[in-house]
């Protein structure tokens, strides 16, 4: 599902279509899915709604900690802004955010609390993660003594690239870089503890920030299965399982079938689509405590 609006297109990413409304932006999160830097031809139903509604959920809960760009996810508000009846905008329901435009800081602020993914591979090779030395003898999936801040450049195409803290400071200044690090670590601890109480381990996540009217604020998405690595707490603590609630299931399938990771990407079979959808919905249910009407079928 990828609705097209008769509005100036601000940016089209792998997943999101962003429309220009002057001081405000309209972010439509589609059901598109990318893996290995390719957009797959098969969408995951309701995925865009999960990402949007989870972002809104977290934006609301972190508002006492830091401002964010979200204005509303209410379809009636979009109707007024766009001058169209709500029924004509039905495809936007649940997957759209009206947000304030901000000057985006050109780094993803990644925080890792557990040794997984590229962090584990980096550590296994060098004994460090993104240049940060860690104790010897850590195991894959192990909780770190303290969460670490590992920023990365944000690339619309291709892989994001890890960079040292000093590279961030060189671009945005030492003071703002320190604030980004401290704010990211604070937010990670908040999200981690909240998720842990709901049966999920937040292994790592990324934040994006912008500046509006001289103030630092959260932008883009927050705490979603696309921007975060969630594990089942009980399985992790009892078995060391690191099966995640995100598109890793799709990546694993593509690896199994031997795709060469060059476009065009292959279509996904129905069972992979449904299993992936179920993981996104389960993350939503656990974190919010709600079973969405649109998630029932």
C-alpha positions as CSV (number, residue, x, y, z in Angstrom):
1,X,0.0,0.0,0.0
2,X,1.6,3.3,-1.1
3,X,-0.9,6.2,-1.3
4,X,0.0,9.0,-3.6
5,X,-1.1,12.6,-2.8
6,X,-1.4,15.6,-5.0
7,X,1.0,17.5,-2.8
8,X,4.6,18.6,-3.3
9,X,6.9,15.6,-2.5
10,X,9.5,16.6,0.1
11,X,11.3,13.2,0.1
12,X,10.6,9.6,-0.8
13,X,12.5,7.1,1.2
14,X,12.6,3.3,1.2
15,X,9.5,3.2,3.5
16,X,8.2,6.8,4.0
17,X,6.7,9.3,1.6
18,X,7.1,12.9,3.0
19,X,5.0,15.7,1.6
20,X,5.8,19.4,1.9
21,X,3.3,21.6,3.7
22,X,5.5,24.6,4.4
23,X,6.3,24.8,8.1
24,X,4.8,21.3,8.5
25,X,5.4,18.0,6.8
26,X,3.0,15.1,6.2
27,X,4.8,11.7,6.7
28,X,3.0,8.7,5.2
29,X,4.5,5.4,6.3
30,X,3.8,2.8,3.6
31,X,3.9,-1.0,3.9
32,X,7.0,-1.1,1.8
33,X,9.9,-3.2,3.2
34,X,13.5,-3.0,2.4
35,X,16.2,-5.5,3.0
36,X,19.9,-5.4,2.1
37,X,19.3,-1.9,0.7
38,X,16.6,-3.1,-1.8
39,X,12.9,-2.3,-1.6
40,X,11.1,-5.6,-1.9
41,X,8.2,-6.0,-4.3
42,X,6.0,-7.6,-1.6
43,X,4.6,-5.2,1.1
44,X,3.8,-6.3,4.6
45,X,0.2,-5.5,5.4
46,X,-0.3,-3.0,8.3
47,X,3.4,-2.5,8.8
48,X,3.2,1.2,8.1
49,X,0.4,1.5,10.7
50,X,2.5,-0.3,13.3
51,X,5.5,2.0,12.7
52,X,3.4,5.1,12.8
53,X,1.3,4.2,15.9
54,X,4.3,3.0,17.8
55,X,6.2,6.2,17.1
56,X,3.2,8.2,18.3
57,X,3.0,6.0,21.4
58,X,6.7,6.7,22.3
59,X,6.6,10.4,21.3
60,X,3.8,10.8,23.8
61,X,5.6,9.0,26.6
62,X,8.9,10.8,26.1
63,X,7.5,14.3,25.7
64,X,8.3,15.1,29.4
65,X,11.9,14.3,28.5
66,X,12.4,16.1,25.2
67,X,10.1,17.8,22.6
68,X,9.3,16.1,19.4
69,X,8.0,17.0,15.9
70,X,4.6,15.2,16.1
71,X,1.6,17.4,15.8
72,X,-1.1,14.8,15.3
73,X,-2.0,11.5,13.7
74,X,-5.8,12.4,13.6
75,X,-7.2,11.9,10.1
76,X,-9.7,14.8,10.7
77,X,-6.8,17.2,11.2
78,X,-5.3,16.1,7.9
79,X,-8.6,16.6,6.3
80,X,-8.7,20.2,7.5
81,X,-5.1,20.9,6.6
82,X,-5.4,19.4,3.1
83,X,-8.9,20.8,2.4
84,X,-10.3,17.3,1.5
85,X,-13.0,15.2,3.1
86,X,-11.8,12.6,5.5
87,X,-13.4,9.8,3.4
88,X,-11.2,10.8,0.5
89,X,-8.1,10.3,2.7
90,X,-9.0,6.9,4.1
91,X,-5.7,5.4,2.9
92,X,-3.9,7.7,5.3
93,X,-5.7,6.4,8.4
94,X,-3.3,5.1,11.0
95,X,-0.1,5.5,8.9
96,X,0.3,9.3,8.7
97,X,1.8,11.9,11.0
98,X,1.5,15.7,10.6
99,X,4.8,17.0,12.0
100,X,6.7,20.2,12.4
101,X,9.5,20.8,9.9
102,X,12.9,20.9,11.6
103,X,16.5,21.1,10.5
104,X,17.7,17.5,10.7
105,X,21.0,16.7,12.4
106,X,22.8,14.5,9.8
107,X,23.6,11.6,12.1
108,X,21.7,8.6,13.5
109,X,22.2,8.6,17.2
110,X,22.5,4.8,17.9
111,X,22.6,3.4,21.5
112,X,23.6,-0.2,22.1
113,X,22.9,-1.8,25.4
114,X,23.6,-5.4,24.3
115,X,26.3,-6.9,22.1
116,X,24.5,-7.8,18.8
117,X,24.4,-7.3,15.1
118,X,27.2,-5.3,13.6
119,X,28.3,-4.3,17.2
120,X,29.0,-8.0,17.9
121,X,30.9,-8.5,14.6
122,X,33.0,-5.4,15.3
123,X,33.8,-6.5,18.8
124,X,34.6,-10.1,17.7
125,X,37.1,-8.6,15.2
126,X,38.6,-5.7,17.2
127,X,37.6,-6.0,20.9
128,X,35.7,-2.7,20.4
129,X,32.4,-1.4,19.1
130,X,32.7,1.7,16.9
131,X,36.1,2.4,18.5
132,X,34.8,2.1,22.1
133,X,36.9,-0.5,23.9
134,X,34.9,-3.1,25.8
135,X,35.9,-5.7,28.4
136,X,37.4,-8.9,27.0
137,X,35.4,-12.2,26.9
138,X,32.0,-10.8,26.2
139,X,29.5,-13.2,24.5
140,X,27.2,-12.4,21.6
141,X,23.9,-11.0,23.0
142,X,25.5,-10.1,26.4
143,X,24.3,-7.0,28.2
144,X,27.0,-4.3,28.2
145,X,28.2,-2.9,31.5
146,X,26.8,0.4,30.4
147,X,24.9,1.4,27.2
148,X,27.2,3.0,24.6
149,X,26.6,5.8,22.0
150,X,27.7,4.7,18.5
151,X,26.5,7.4,16.0
152,X,26.3,6.8,12.3
153,X,25.9,8.8,9.1
154,X,22.4,8.6,7.7
155,X,22.3,7.6,4.1
156,X,19.1,7.5,2.0
157,X,20.7,4.9,-0.3
158,X,23.2,2.3,0.8
159,X,24.4,1.4,4.2
160,X,24.7,3.8,7.1
161,X,28.3,4.2,8.2
162,X,29.4,4.2,11.9
163,X,31.5,7.2,12.8
164,X,33.4,8.1,16.0
165,X,31.9,10.7,18.4
166,X,34.6,13.1,17.3
167,X,33.2,13.1,13.8
168,X,29.8,14.3,15.2
169,X,31.5,17.0,17.2
170,X,33.4,18.2,14.2
171,X,30.2,18.7,12.3
172,X,27.7,20.0,14.9
173,X,30.1,21.3,17.6
174,X,31.3,19.8,20.9
175,X,28.4,21.1,23.0
176,X,25.6,19.8,20.7
177,X,27.4,16.5,20.2
178,X,27.6,16.0,24.0
179,X,24.0,16.8,24.3
180,X,23.1,14.3,21.6
181,X,25.0,11.6,23.4
182,X,23.6,12.3,26.8
183,X,20.0,12.7,25.5
184,X,20.3,9.5,23.5
185,X,21.6,7.5,26.5
186,X,18.8,8.9,28.7
187,X,16.1,8.0,26.1
188,X,17.5,4.5,25.6
189,X,17.3,3.8,29.4
190,X,13.8,5.1,29.5
191,X,12.7,2.9,26.5
192,X,14.6,-0.1,27.7
193,X,13.1,-0.1,31.1
194,X,9.6,0.4,29.8
195,X,9.9,-2.4,27.3
196,X,11.5,-4.7,29.8
197,X,8.5,-4.4,32.0
198,X,6.3,-5.5,29.0
199,X,8.3,-8.6,28.2
200,X,10.8,-7.2,25.7
201,X,14.5,-6.5,25.8
202,X,15.5,-3.4,23.8
203,X,19.0,-4.5,22.7
204,X,19.7,-1.3,20.7
205,X,17.9,1.5,19.0
206,X,18.5,4.7,17.1
207,X,17.2,8.2,17.5
208,X,17.1,11.1,15.1
209,X,17.1,14.7,16.1
210,X,16.4,18.1,14.5
211,X,16.5,21.7,15.5
212,X,13.4,23.9,15.4
213,X,13.4,27.5,16.7
214,X,16.7,26.8,18.4
215,X,15.4,23.8,20.3
216,X,16.6,20.2,20.0
217,X,13.7,17.8,19.3
218,X,13.1,14.2,18.3
219,X,12.1,13.6,14.7
220,X,11.4,10.8,12.3
221,X,10.4,7.5,14.1
222,X,10.9,6.4,17.6
223,X,11.1,2.9,19.3
224,X,9.8,1.0,16.3
225,X,10.8,-2.5,15.1
226,X,12.5,-0.8,12.2
227,X,14.7,1.5,14.4
228,X,15.1,-0.9,17.3
229,X,16.2,-4.4,18.1
230,X,13.6,-6.1,20.4
231,X,14.0,-9.6,21.9
232,X,11.5,-11.6,23.9
233,X,12.6,-11.1,27.5
234,X,11.7,-14.6,28.7
235,X,13.4,-16.4,25.8
236,X,16.5,-14.2,26.1
237,X,16.8,-14.8,29.9
238,X,16.1,-18.5,29.8
239,X,17.7,-19.6,26.6
240,X,19.8,-16.6,25.4
241,X,17.5,-16.3,22.4
242,X,18.0,-13.2,20.2
243,X,15.1,-13.7,17.8
244,X,13.8,-10.3,17.1
245,X,10.5,-8.6,16.4
246,X,11.6,-7.0,13.1
247,X,12.4,-7.7,9.5
248,X,15.3,-10.0,10.5
249,X,12.9,-12.8,9.7
250,X,12.8,-11.6,6.1
251,X,16.6,-11.2,5.9
252,X,17.0,-14.7,7.1
253,X,14.6,-16.0,4.4
254,X,16.5,-14.1,1.7
255,X,19.8,-15.5,2.9
256,X,18.3,-19.1,2.9
257,X,17.1,-18.8,-0.8
258,X,20.6,-17.6,-1.9
259,X,19.5,-14.2,-3.3
260,X,22.6,-12.3,-4.5
261,X,21.4,-9.0,-2.8
262,X,21.3,-7.2,-6.2
263,X,18.1,-5.7,-7.5
264,X,15.5,-6.7,-8.4
265,X,14.6,-8.3,-5.0
266,X,12.6,-11.5,-5.1
267,X,8.9,-11.5,-4.0
268,X,8.1,-12.9,-0.6
269,X,5.9,-16.0,-0.2
270,X,2.7,-15.6,1.8
271,X,4.0,-17.5,4.9
272,X,7.0,-15.2,5.2
273,X,4.7,-12.1,4.8
274,X,2.3,-13.3,7.5
275,X,5.0,-14.3,9.9
276,X,6.7,-10.9,9.5
277,X,3.4,-9.1,10.0
278,X,2.7,-11.1,13.1
279,X,6.1,-10.0,14.6
280,X,5.4,-6.3,14.1
281,X,1.9,-6.7,15.5
282,X,3.2,-8.6,18.6
283,X,5.7,-5.8,19.3
284,X,2.9,-3.3,19.1
285,X,0.6,-5.3,21.4
286,X,3.3,-5.8,24.0
287,X,4.4,-2.2,24.1
288,X,1.1,-0.5,24.0
289,X,-1.1,-3.2,25.7
290,X,-3.6,-2.9,22.8
291,X,-4.7,-5.1,20.0
292,X,-5.5,-2.7,17.1
293,X,-8.7,-3.2,15.2
294,X,-6.7,-2.9,12.0
295,X,-4.5,-5.8,13.2
296,X,-7.4,-8.3,13.3
297,X,-8.2,-10.4,10.3
